[in-house]
Amino acid sequence: MIEIKKSALTNNYRFLKSLMGNDVIVCAVVKGNAYGHGVGQVLPALQSVGVTHFAVFSSTEAQHCHPFIRQGVSLMVMGFIEPAHMRWIIEHEIEFYVYTPSVLSSAIAMAKILNKKACIHLDLETGMNRTGLTEDELGTCIPVIKENRDWIVIKGITTHFAGAESIANYVRVMNQFDRFKEKVEMLSHDDIHGELLHVASSAAAVIYPQTRLNMVRVGVMLYGYWPTREIWIQYARAMKNHSNPLQRSIVWKSEVMLVKDLEEGEFVGYGLGYQAPQNMRIMIVPVGYVDGYSRSLSNNGHVLVNGQRADVIGSINMNMVICNISDHASVEQGDEVILIGAQGDNEITFSSFAEMNNAMNYEILARLPDHVLRMSIP
Ligand SMILES: *Cc1c(COP(=O)(O)O)cnc(C)c1O
């Protein structure tokens, strides 16, 4: 079962809002089912503390979020629009990135059919070489925009940095920012203006204040995680304060299904993945890769039981995982097991680059499947 702590989401949003200042909109990134937390829990919680802008990756994700979005709150697709969804997107006033001229032309065609304006953000290529309009593509789009002012609202102009999470990318990121500003200036000469200018995700929003412009797109920090250890250290040093202002909002728990003893030399689970180096006590937990507990944690992950760490031994099975509890005082069937979250003085955490001690990659977070029961708690 997954518990989502509303108080933590509230805390994180208020912290980010105070750090960014009143003039900067904090757009909540809820792609990947709100980083695995569940849009059904996260969207209501964030709207009740005042979030007015949300972003997802695709039109499919937008369709999942839409039932939870209140009147007057905006939803933006930062990536893929299924061609078959263009009608739905424009009918529901979903904002979306124009990352290639064909998205613009199909949006205008549909806007005319529906007699409704398309709400677009111009996604500019500035050096990441992923999505974004190149110089030539922008040249194609400018006259089209000028001729179709009645069918388009330019909600924003945007780009994405290629790794602001690491200070090592400083020069590349700053070059991207310069190129972005030049292009925005150039577009203004064609009388093309975005209501919102937005380029920063969590990392840039924290360490490069000049990139906040009038909106930041924050994902991982809303859920209570620093993008990387580097960003946390840089923030803490600048603030001269080493108490973490973020709170993790997810707890993923299960329970002990079985406890048993093993003799030295026995193998555990499938094949020869793990051999007991001495007499051991183990527990079986009914969570497996079908639940999103990644196979990469075979012989590698750990969980918490009775406030103490227990290492995963052997491979992760489809529905079960085996952990070593030889050093635990007493573990009994039915005891709570924490897969993500805190118990006692210990915690299992995440980071996007997973270089932190005791941290899992947030790919695992994003992959927590829909079928795992989620509950909002205050
Ligand atoms: C995922 C994403 C973000 C949010 O990134 P975080 O590091 O989680 O804050 C912002 N913008 C775009 C385009 C993204 O894809």
The ligand as a Gaussian input file, in Angstrom:
#p B3LYP/6-31G(d) Opt

LIG

0 1
 C       10.386000      16.380000     -15.853000
 C       10.443000      17.754000     -16.353000
 C       10.495000      18.827000     -15.454000
 C       10.578000      18.643000     -13.950000
 O       11.861000      18.194000     -13.589000
 P       12.272000      18.008000     -12.035000
 O       13.735000      17.807000     -12.078000
 O       11.545000      16.802000     -11.545000
 O       11.858000      19.244000     -11.337000
 C       10.460000      20.105000     -15.992000
 N       10.388000      20.318000     -17.330000
 C       10.346000      19.306000     -18.222000
 C       10.272000      19.614000     -19.681000
 C       10.384000      17.992000     -17.763000
 O       10.344000      16.998000     -18.657000

